[in-house]
Amino acid sequence: MNIRKQTAVVTGGTRGIGREIVKKLLNEGAYVTVLVKTKRSILALQSELGHHAFDSYICDVTKPEDIERAFEDIIRKNERIDILVNNAGVGIFKKVEDLTEEDWDSQLNTNLKGAFLCSQAGYRQMISQGGGQIVNIASDLAYNTREKASAYCASKWGLLGFSQAMNKEGRHHNVRVATVAPGLVQTDFAGVSASEKAHGLSAWSVAQQVLTVIKTSHDAGEIEIIIRP
């Protein structure tokens, strides 16, 4: 499926997997808007790709008012949203007895609530325009847990269930909600040793799978991909 001139929104698009997704969407000719939490985080991407290659909004995905403002502006400028990639994520890896309530809230609010709020805002526009697609970046820890990841696993299990249920609703409106769940990735995110990361997936390969999902025809109504090294 050709996505040239389609409007895409990517959360957490300035580093790691998100950064590679943004680059691939731009290479396909999509109009890309990146939602970032701080202005500083966007500067490196602008330096690499150019200040006019994509749009960006300062937006904390855990704050409904930020999301409402950003999506209203995106729709006002582009008149539609064809693709939404919920990639923003937080991982804090501690034993259960050492987790604070702040640690828990940070992960659940960003990884699950943030994806819900952005999906809801994008979905409403997609319904009104007759279709679209959402890709949620989960984790293989939604399927296979590990120690020191209880809150992170809970957030990704929740995201997986949310995606599956939303996809059942979305099919009535030509909106597909897919999930890509990568295993260990060679980024600074996962809270594991350098030797373990050396055997992980590249952010490029995960982004390539995301692009494949996005370009897949909508007659593929349910897509849930696990990628492991």
C-alpha positions in Angstrom: 0.0 0.0 0.0 1.3 3.4 -1.0 1.5 5.9 1.9 2.9 8.8 -0.1 1.3 12.1 1.1 -0.5 10.3 4.0 -0.4 12.1 7.3 1.4 10.2 10.1 1.8 11.0 13.8 4.6 9.3 15.8 5.0 9.6 19.6 8.4 9.2 21.0 10.0 9.7 17.6 13.3 11.2 18.4 15.4 8.2 19.4 15.7 4.5 19.1 12.8 2.7 17.3 10.8 5.9 17.0 13.5 7.7 15.3 13.9 5.0 12.7 10.1 4.8 12.2 10.1 8.6 11.4 12.9 8.2 8.9 11.2 5.3 7.1 7.9 7.2 6.9 9.6 10.2 5.5 11.4 8.1 2.9 8.0 6.7 1.8 6.8 10.3 1.2 4.5 10.6 4.2 3.8 13.9 6.0 5.2 13.2 9.5 4.4 14.9 12.8 6.5 13.9 15.8 5.1 14.4 19.4 7.9 15.0 21.9 8.0 15.7 25.6 10.7 18.4 25.5 12.1 20.8 22.9 15.6 19.6 23.5 14.8 16.1 22.4 13.8 17.2 18.9 17.0 19.2 18.1 19.2 16.2 17.2 16.5 14.8 14.8 16.1 18.2 13.2 19.8 18.5 12.8 20.0 15.1 11.0 16.9 15.4 8.8 16.4 19.1 8.5 14.1 21.6 10.2 11.4 21.4 7.5 11.4 17.6 6.9 8.7 17.0 9.5 6.5 18.8 12.0 6.8 18.5 15.8 4.8 19.4 18.8 5.8 19.5 22.5 3.4 17.1 24.0 3.4 15.1 27.2 1.3 12.0 26.2 0.1 11.6 29.8 -1.6 15.0 29.7 -5.0 15.1 27.9 -4.8 18.8 27.4 -1.4 18.5 25.6 -2.8 15.8 23.3 -6.0 17.7 22.6 -4.0 20.7 21.5 -1.6 18.8 19.4 -4.1 16.8 17.6 -6.4 19.8 16.9 -3.4 21.6 15.4 -2.4 18.6 13.3 -5.9 18.1 12.0 -6.3 21.8 11.3 -3.1 21.8 9.2 -3.4 18.4 7.5 -7.2 17.9 7.5 -6.7 14.2 8.4 -4.7 11.6 10.2 -4.0 8.4 8.3 -1.4 6.8 10.5 -0.7 6.9 14.3 2.3 5.1 15.8 2.2 5.0 19.6 5.9 4.5 20.4 6.5 6.7 23.5 7.5 4.5 26.4 9.2 4.4 29.8 11.0 1.5 31.4 12.1 1.4 35.0 13.5 -2.0 36.0 13.5 -2.8 39.7 12.5 -5.6 42.0 8.9 -5.3 43.2 9.9 -4.4 46.7 12.0 -1.5 45.4 9.4 0.0 43.0 7.9 3.2 44.1 4.4 4.4 43.3 6.0 7.0 41.2 7.8 4.3 39.2 4.6 2.4 38.7 2.6 5.5 37.7 5.3 6.7 35.3 5.3 3.5 33.3 1.5 2.9 33.3 0.7 6.5 32.5 3.1 6.7 29.6 3.0 3.2 28.1 -0.7 2.5 28.5 -2.7 5.7 29.4 -0.6 7.7 26.9 -1.3 5.2 24.1 -5.0 5.3 25.0 -5.3 9.1 24.9 -3.4 9.4 21.6 -5.4 6.5 20.1 -8.7 8.0 21.1 -7.8 11.4 19.6 -6.5 9.9 16.4 -9.4 7.4 16.2 -12.1 10.0 16.4 -10.6 11.7 13.3 -10.1 8.5 11.5 -13.8 7.6 12.0 -14.9 10.9 10.6 -12.6 10.6 7.5 -13.6 7.0 6.8 -10.5 5.0 8.0 -6.9 4.9 9.1 -4.5 2.8 11.1 -2.9 2.8 14.5 0.3 0.8 15.3 1.1 0.3 19.0 4.6 -0.6 20.0 4.3 -3.2 22.7 7.0 -5.6 23.9 7.6 -9.3 23.9 7.5 -8.8 27.7 3.7 -8.7 27.2 4.1 -12.4 26.4 7.2 -13.5 28.3 7.9 -11.7 31.6 11.2 -11.4 33.4 12.4 -10.3 36.8 12.6 -6.6 37.7 10.0 -5.7 35.0 6.7 -6.1 36.8 5.4 -2.6 36.1 6.7 -2.5 32.6 5.2 -6.0 31.8 1.9 -4.8 33.3 1.8 -1.8 31.0 2.6 -3.8 27.9 0.1 -6.5 28.7 -2.4 -3.8 29.1 -1.4 -2.2 25.8 -1.7 -5.5 24.0 -5.3 -6.1 25.4 -6.3 -2.6 24.6 -5.1 -2.9 21.0 -6.9 -6.2 20.5 -10.2 -4.9 21.8 -9.9 -1.5 20.0 -9.2 -3.3 16.7 -12.5 -5.2 17.0 -14.3 -1.8 17.4 -12.2 -0.2 14.7 -13.0 -2.7 12.0 -16.5 -1.2 11.9 -15.0 2.1 10.7 -12.1 0.8 8.5 -9.6 1.5 11.2 -7.0 -1.2 11.9 -5.2 -1.3 15.3 -2.0 -3.4 15.0 0.7 -4.3 17.5 4.4 -4.8 17.0 6.1 -6.3 20.0 9.9 -6.3 19.8 12.2 -8.2 22.1 15.5 -6.9 23.3 16.6 -3.9 21.1 20.1 -2.3 20.8 19.1 1.0 22.4 19.7 2.7 25.7 16.2 1.8 26.9 16.0 -1.7 28.1 18.0 -1.7 31.4 20.2 -4.6 30.5 23.9 -5.1 30.2 25.9 -4.0 27.2 26.8 -7.6 26.4 23.1 -8.5 26.3 22.2 -5.6 24.1 24.9 -6.6 21.6 22.7 -9.6 20.8 19.5 -7.6 20.5 17.5 -6.3 17.5 18.5 -3.2 15.7 16.1 -0.3 15.9 16.2 -0.3 12.1 14.9 -3.8 11.8 12.0 -3.1 14.2 11.1 0.0 12.3 11.2 -2.0 9.1 8.5 -4.3 10.5 6.4 -1.4 11.6 6.6 0.0 8.1 5.6 -3.4 6.6 2.6 -3.4 8.9 1.6 0.1 7.8 1.9 -0.7 4.1 -0.1 -3.9 4.4 -3.6 -3.8 2.9 -6.5 -3.4 5.2 -7.9 -6.8 4.1 -5.4 -8.0 6.7 -7.7 -7.1 9.6 -5.7 -8.3 12.6 -1.9 -7.9 12.8 0.1 -8.8 15.9 3.8 -9.3 15.4 6.4 -10.4 17.9 10.0 -9.8 16.9 12.8 -11.5 18.8 16.6 -11.6 18.2 
